[in-house]
Amino acid sequence: MRAQQNTVFYDQSTGTASFSAAEYEVISEENIKEVVESHVIGIYPDYTFQTMEGFGCAMTETSCYLLSRMTPEFRTAALKTWFGPEGMDARFVRMHIDSCDYSLEEYQAVEDPIADPELETFSIKRDLQWNIPVMKEAMELAGHPISVLLSPWSPPYQWKTPPEITQNDAAVYGGMGMKVDLTKPGRCFGGRLKPEYYGSWAKYLVKFIKAYLAEGINVTMLSIQNEAAAATNWDSCLWTGEQEKEFLTNHLYPQMKAAGLTDKVQIFIWDHNKERAIEHIDAFMSDPEAAAKISGFAYHWYSGDHFDALSLLHGRYPDKVLMHSESCPLHMPGKAFAFEITEEMMAKMDESHRQMYASRDPKAVDFQDAVDYAHDIIGDLNHGMQRWIDWNLIVDRKGGPRHVPGGFGSPVVYEEDGTFSKTIAYEYLNLIAKTVRAGAVVLGKSIYGKDAEAAAVRNTDGSIGVLLLNQTAEEIRVNIRFCGQIIRDVVLPAKTLSGLLIK
């Protein structure tokens, strides 16, 4: 038995990745004279946990628009970073219902549902411009079915209450260059769906799902609302757990059942940060009838680790799927921030803020993205995650285009000449996906300390995959023990991610 180690390095001077491979002998502990007790990572194949079903990304209008601008050759190459065995071998895709922040403008499938209460003017013609054609190309490259998660960012604005801006939302989103009229409803800055339109919104969602299915898009999942507790300065809508429960039980589920969708499309709630998930989910799950109608909980990563929240949810609701449904770097590609810092803005800052903005190295920020991805995925795997979906497949160098100010990063970046670049974060993700393959069963593990992070799985081919993250500035040597066997002195270079495959 041998163990193959693949490691991704980061060259800070160039901001690029390099790779190394090493091979280790797996030794029976009976053949070792001394007892190995130091720097041990224990793997316990008899302790099995959830099945990791695979990885994926979001095909937003932004991503599909940028991909459609490429030549067929470059578009195929960019799609292959995620779809097919050459890249991440994605199993999941998230797509938005009507416009989201990563759309070129605000739009909805019925322009005026007050004038058209029967939704006779419903149309997905906007989706047929870029989103669906590019998605079909991705499906062809995958070589296996792709499961699609549909998520709404906002119902039609005519059905909503005016915005509600909490102090937290104002602090997080209010400084991004947009003003909000608190007297009029809109797609952006939250607001809530009026209860008298719950039935109409349920009908709208069913029509959207059926329209995508009719186009050959394999919709298998629906989340009731993206970021149910955030009044963002882009398309958004606020829901409490009780409101989601009322909407699903009395409106959405009955209409989906009448349309024959409940056996085809799994329903997820929350679709927001781990940090506030438990209160919202517990409120929803307090009704056994409602709880039985959903398949799981979708969550994002933007408020920190909160891995224990996943364990608590999995422990209380073991039959529900835990799905990471969004993450992205919170800055423009190649920049240190989510917006351009002008000289005028710098002049208005106090000295401490000027120094902070001036000191952030974009290359270091890019590398931290990769570390954050690896740390979060390892933590989620060790706390019950079963599906993992990133945000945009690709954005441009301004973190867009999108219909609101600012921009965020993605692992793959569109260049002005119609080509694309892969970031260090992509290389980390690609190594993770090649170590933890679709269908892998998460295994028990124990680790000696905090300088290394690890997760272990058994892949469907019988190989054991081990993720090993060293965030420190020093080389680490670890001993990996499992089933009476040991791999001695596995080298984890400083600031690297390694994937170990034991066959």
Secondary structure as UniProt FT lines:
FT   STRAND          2..11
FT   TURN            12..15
FT   STRAND          16..25
FT   STRAND          27..28
FT   HELIX           29..31
FT   STRAND          40..52
FT   STRAND          54..58
FT   HELIX           61..69
FT   HELIX           72..80
FT   TURN            81..82
FT   TURN            85..88
FT   STRAND          92..97
FT   TURN            101..102
FT   TURN            113..115
FT   TURN            117..118
FT   TURN            120..121
FT   TURN            125..130
FT   HELIX           131..142
FT   STRAND          147..152
FT   HELIX           157..159
FT   HELIX           167..173
FT   TURN            174..175
FT   TURN            182..183
FT   HELIX           195..197
FT   HELIX           198..214
FT   TURN            215..216
FT   STRAND          219..223
FT   TURN            228..229
FT   HELIX           241..247
FT   HELIX           248..252
FT   HELIX           253..258
FT   TURN            259..260
FT   TURN            262..264
FT   STRAND          266..273
FT   HELIX           274..276
FT   HELIX           277..285
FT   HELIX           288..291
FT   TURN            292..293
FT   STRAND          296..300
FT   TURN            302..303
FT   HELIX           307..316
FT   TURN            318..319
FT   STRAND          321..326
FT   TURN            333..334
FT   HELIX           343..348
FT   HELIX           351..359
FT   HELIX           362..381
FT   TURN            382..384
FT   STRAND          387..392
FT   STRAND          394..395
FT   TURN            397..398
FT   STRAND          412..414
FT   TURN            416..417
FT   STRAND          420..422
FT   HELIX           424..435
FT   TURN            438..439
FT   STRAND          440..447
FT   STRAND          452..458
FT   TURN            460..461
FT   STRAND          464..470
FT   STRAND          476..482
FT   TURN            483..484
FT   STRAND          485..492
FT   TURN            494..495
FT   STRAND          496..502
//
